[in-house]
Amino acid sequence: MNQPVAVASAQVSTVNGMALEGWWTRSLTEWGVLALVTEGPTHGFAVSRLTAPTGPIGKVWQVPRPRVYRTLDRLVELSLIEPSGTEPGRGGPERTLLAVTAPRRSAVDARLMQTARR
């Protein structure tokens, strides 16, 4: 269900001069959530709405809200995304915006393009 997406290290050892460490092999959920964050700064609630059964992504690929938040936390731990600001919540707490980290941006874009070509 949450299988890793792997790239043979012999094929890709660097992208734009950046060494590809263990983060290159991530689960489908991690890559999918990362792809949504790559579109622009967003927050967990927005990602969970997109991947809910009634959301545009959720119609073909669903991720439960708790898993979205765990995945975002994991991507922050891996330094793939980082907080980039806040925005007011609608009737709730302030929402933390997340964006792809600058040092990882080109490597993440390259990996997502490689996956899209498959």
Secondary structure, DSSP 8 states (H G I E B T S, - for coil): ---EE---TTT-SEETTEE--GGGSEEHHHHHHHHHHHTS-B-HHHHHHHHSTTSTTTTT----HHHHHHHHHHHHHTTSEEEEEEE--SSS--EEEEEE-GGGHHHHHHHHHHHHH-
